[in-house]
Amino acid sequence: MTIRFTIIFSLLFGSFLILQDARTVHARQGEQLLPDPGVVSYTFRNQFSEDVPGTLDMIREMGITNIEFSNLFGYSAEEIREMLDQRGMICTSYGVGYHVLTDQPEIVAEDAQALGASFVRVAWIPHDGDFEIEDARRAIRDFTEAGNILQEYGIRFAYHNHGYEFSPYGDGTLFDYMVQNSDPRYVNFQMDTFWVAQPGHDPVELLKKYPERFILVHLKDLTHGAEHNYSGSAPREYDVPLGTGQIDFEAFLRAAQNSAIEYYYIEDETDDVITRVPESREFLLGIQ
């Protein structure tokens, strides 16, 4: 399947462009707060699994040129890089599993370099049952060791929160413990706005609390009325297009101007990404 020329995408995306209002068009001229949001490859996992070159073409046609890859979809890092270069696209962050990072940090670093990525991130800490303080301490030790090795290759490490870290601990949360007890030379963080809001916290306030420790962000909205918990899982219907849920992205992007965040990635875990990603992107471009 060559996704680039699918009739469905052409019709949906073409119709969406027609609906742009004057504010968005004006924002495209460079006055918006976030001029160039990227996307997480997981968003298009179904499309990538069928046709990597065609999916890259489709993403490029959406106006997106920056991708965080968390799967190479059967290709080598060098092959992905070649496809990106051919399309004028970049990979700025490379996501891997916990044990891949801890067992093969040098290989991870080499793949990140081949992709052109400046960052490596992990999005899940293996744990049995509830996430506990010992899980957090183990992760800090492992991340520090791996982050030290990655640094030797010019790569920075970031841990991506997933909700369970916000369980209460001491005067704060386990996430507070991880930030306050890790070395920013080797360990920093990628905020997932959905997985801050889902356990009942405010992404804006968390960013203001740790502006120098968040270096990447996944932009994802949480539906109104969602039930909060620390499980690290949520119903798929909780994931809604940016700007239609409970997260104040205008306030977030304004706070981000005074943070260490370097790259922003749209993430959407639903099956309707071909329609929803352009909608979310245009929402972001309209924020001034």
DALIN-V309831 format. One record per helix or strand. SS is the DSSP state (hx for helix, st for strand). FROM is the first residue (numbers start at 1). LEN is the number of residues. If there is no record, write none. Layout:
# DALIN-V309831
[[SS FROM LEN] [SS FROM LEN]]
This chain:
# DALIN-V309831
[[hx 3 3] [hx 7 12] [hx 22 6] [st 38 3] [hx 41 10] [hx 52 10] [st 66 4] [hx 77 10] [st 90 6] [hx 98 6] [hx 105 11] [st 119 4] [hx 133 20] [st 156 5] [hx 164 3] [st 168 2] [st 172 2] [hx 174 7] [st 188 5] [hx 194 4] [hx 203 7] [st 214 6] [st 221 2] [hx 236 3] [st 239 2] [hx 249 8] [st 263 4] [hx 273 13]]
